[in-house]
Amino acid sequence: MSKRFTVQTALTETGTEVTASLAQHRVLSTAQVRAIHLPGRGERWTQRLLVRLEQAGLAGFVQAPRSHGRLWHATEIGARLAQEAGLLDGEPRLIGAEQAAGPLQAHTLAVNDSAICFVEAARKRGDDFGPFAWHHEVAHPLSRGRGRRRRRLISDAVLTYLRIEEDGVAVEQRFLEIDRATLTVDRLAAELSRYAELHGLTGSDGESLWRSRYPFFPPVHCVLTGGRRPALERRRATVLALLRSDPRLSRTPEIGISICLLDDLKSDGPFAPIFRDARDPERAVDWLGSGQATERTKR
C-alpha cells in the first residue's frame, strides 16, 4: 500500500519553496520545476516530490496536451501556506485544473520557459535570479482616468536580475513579452510600441509615473515562439521594421525593445548574441546590449 503524505510531511523546506513557486508562476511542468528548484536531482525524484504535494492537497495537476507529462498548479491551501511561510509577495493569482488545461496554458509555460533561461544563466555565472525573480501579468496604468476610462498596459512578466560584480551589484530589470504567433505582425508591433505611452505618462506633478516602481525604465524583451524558425525570423524582421517607423518610439529612442526566438534563448542563453534591437536591428546583441551602454542601478 502506497504511503499517503500529509501537509506536515510534504512541507519540507524544498516542498514549501516548490509550492510557493507553483502559486507564483501559475502552471509549471515537471521539467520546469526541476530546472528551477532541483537541477541536481533526477526527473523521478522531482516527480515524487510533486506527488507528495498533490497527496497533501497543496498542488494539483493536469495532463499536458500531446505528451504524457503533467502540468502542476498550487491549490488554495498550498498558496496560503506558502504565503504564511513568507515566500510570496502579496496574494497570488491562482488557477485551477480547468485553467491549467485551458488556452492560456501554453502562453504561461512559455513565459516560465523564458525566465528559466535566466535562472540557469545566473546559476552558471554566480548571479542572483532565483525562483521568485519574475512576476506575471504586471499591470501599469496608461492613463490617469478611473473606471472604464482607465487604460492599462499589462506586461506578460517583469524580471529582476542581479548581476554580481567586483564593485557591487547591478540591478537589471526587464519587461518580458511572449508572442506565440497568434497576433498579426502589425498588432504585435502596436502592442510593443505601447511602452512608449507608459514611458511618457506623467502625474499631476509632471513626474513620470513609472519612476514610482522602477529606478530606470526597463528595456523590453519580446520572445517569439509557436512557429517554424524561418517564419519566426521573418516575423521578427517585419516587427522590427514596423517598430523603427513608429513615431512614438522615434520620439523616445531611450526605450529599448529587442526580439529573440525562444529556441535560441533555450539553447544559447540570454548572454549570447541572440537579440535584435529595434534601434539597430542589423546587429546581434545579448540581453545587456553586448557592449552597448546599459542602464543599471548600483547598490
N, C-alpha and C positions, 0 to 999 in steps of 0.2 A: 504494500500500500504506500503510495507516494506521500511525502511529508507536506502538510499544509503550513504556510507561513503566515504569521500574524504581523500586525503593524510593528510591534516591538522587535521581532526578529528580522524583519525586512529593512527597517530604517537604521541600517549601519551608516557610517559616515558617507560611504560611496552611494548607498541606496538613497540617502536623503538628497545628495547632490544630483543624482540622476533624476529623481522625482522632480526636483526644482527645475532642472533643465527641460524636462518634458512639459512642465507648466509654462515656462517662459517661451519655449520655441514651438509649442503647439502640437507639432507632429514630427516624429523622428523615426527613421528606420533603425533596425538593429545595427546596421553598419555605421550609421551616423552616431548612434550612442557610443559605440566602440571607439570611433575616431575622436570623439570629443573627450570621453572620460576614461577609456580603458585601452589606450593604444598598445600597451604591453601585454594585454590579455587576448586569448583566442575568442573566436566567434561563439563557441559553445558556452564559455564562461559568461560572456555578455548576455546570451540568451537565458541562462539560468538566473542571473540577477534580475532580468526583466520579468521573468515568470514569477519570481518571489514577490516583486512589487505588485504584479497583477493578482496573485493569490491573496495578498494582504489588502486588496481593494484600493491601492494607491495609483495604479495605472491600468489602462485598458489598451486593446489593440484591435486593428482590423487587418485583413489580408491585403497586401499590396496588389494592385491590378497587374496582370501579365507577369507575375512572379509568385514564388512560394514564400516570400518574406512577409514579415509583419511590420506594420506601422503603429507606433506607440504614442499614446497621449496620456496626460495626467487626469486623474479623477478629481472631483471637488475636495474629497478628503485628502488626497495626496498634495494638492496645491495648498490647502490650508496648513497642513503640517510643514510644508516647505517654507511657507511664509512665517510660521511661528519659529522656525529654525533661523530666520533672518537671512535667507538666501535670495529672496526676491524683493525687487523694488516695486512697491505698490501691489495692486491686485491684478493678477494675470488674466488675460482673456482666454478662457478655456474653450476647448472644442470637445464635443462628444464623438462617439463612434460614427454617427451619421456624417458629421462634418469632416472627420478624419478620412472618410472614404469618398468625400464629395469632390466637386470640380476644382476647388481651390487647393486641394492636396498637393498636386504637382508643383504649383507655384511656391507653396510654403517649403516643400522639400528642396526646391532649387535655391531659395534664399538660404536655407541652412547648409546646403552643399557649398555655396559660395563662401559663407562665413567660416566653414570648416577649413577651407583652404588657408585662411588667415590664422586659424588655430594651429594648424600644422606648421606653417612658416614660423610663427612665433616660438613654437616648441623647439624647432631646429636652431633658431637664432638666439634663444635666451631672452626673447622679448616677452611682453605681457599682453596676451589676448586669450582670455580663458573662456569657460563655458557660458558666462553671462555677459560677455563683452559686446553683444549685439542685441538690439531690441527691434521687434517687429512693428510695422504699421505705426510709425511715429507721425502724429498729426501736427501740422503747422498752419497757423492762420494766414490767409491771403487777403484778408480784408478786416476792417475794424467793426463791421456790422455785427448784428446779433440775429439769432434765429435763422430764418430762411435766407436772410441776406448775407449771412456769414459764409465765406468761401474758405476752403482748406486745401492744402497740399499734404497728401499722406505718403510719406516715404515708405517703400517696402521694408527698409530697415535702416538703422543708424549704427555704425560701427565705431568703437573707440579702442584704438590700438596704441599701446605704449611701447615705443622703441627705446631700449636701454642703451644709452651712450656713455662714453667715458666722463663727459662733463654734465650729465644729468639725464632726464627723461624727456623724450619728445612725444607729445600727445598728438596723435593723428586721428582725426575724426572724418568719417566719410558717410555721405548719403549713398545707399545702395538701392538700385532699381533692377528688377529682373524682368526680362522680356522673353516670353516663350513663343514668339512669332504669332501671337494672336491679334495684335493690333496692326493696322496699316502703317507703313513707314512714316507717312506724314502725321498720323495720330501719335506715334511714338515720339517723333521729334517735338511735336507740340507739348506732349506731357513733360519731356525733359526740359524744354525751354521755360516751363512754369517756375523753375528755380530762380529765374531772373526776377520774377514777380516777388518771390519770397525774399530775395536779396534786397529789393528796393522798398519793401514795405516798412514804413516808419510809424512810430507812435505820435501822440499829441505833442511830445517834447522834441520831435524831429529825430530821435534816436532810432536806429534800425532795430526792429523787434527781435530779429534773430539773435542779437547780442545778449539777450537775457538767457539764452541757452548755450551758445557756443562762443568760445574765445575768438575763433575765426570762422569764416563761412566755409563749411566743409565742401570739398570737391565732390562731384557726383560720379559714381562708377555704375555704368549700365552693363549688365551681364546678359549676353544673348544665348539662348538655348532653344530647343524644340524644333530643330530642323537640321537638314544636311549642311555640312560645312560650306560648300560653295554658295548655297542660298543665304546662310548667315553672314558670310563675308560680303556678299552683295548688299545685304540689308544694312550691315554696319557702314559700308561706304556711302550708301544713299542717305542714311540718317545723319552721318557726319556732314555731308554736303548741305543738307537742309538746315542743320544747326549753324553752319558757318554763314548762311544767308539770312538767319533770323535777326531782325533788327533789335530785339530785346537783348539778345546775347552780344550783339555788336556794341551795344552801349555799355555792357558790363563785362569787359574782357577778363576781369579778375575771377569770373566764375569758371571753374574747370569742370568739363564734362568729358569723360573718357569712356570708351566702349571696348569690351573684350568678349571672347567666347568662353562659355563655361567649360568646355572641353579643354581649352588652353589653361584656364585657371586651375583646373584639377590636375592636369599633367605637369605643368611647369611652375605653378605657384605665382603669387602676386608680385614677387620681386623679379620676375622675368619680364622682358620687354614684350608684353602681350597686349598692351593697351594702345588705343589710338585716341589722342586728344582732339577735340573739335577745333581747337585753336591752331593745331599743327598736325593734321591727320596723316601726313606722309611719314612722320617719324614714329617709330615704335618705341614705347616707353614702359617702364614699370609703374606700379601704382603710386610711387612717390614722384614720378616725373623723370626718372632716370638722369639725374644730374641737373635738372631744371631747379630753379629756386622753389622750395616748398615752404609753405607757411607752417609754422609749428608753435607750440606753446611749451615753454620750459618751466619746470618747477622742481 
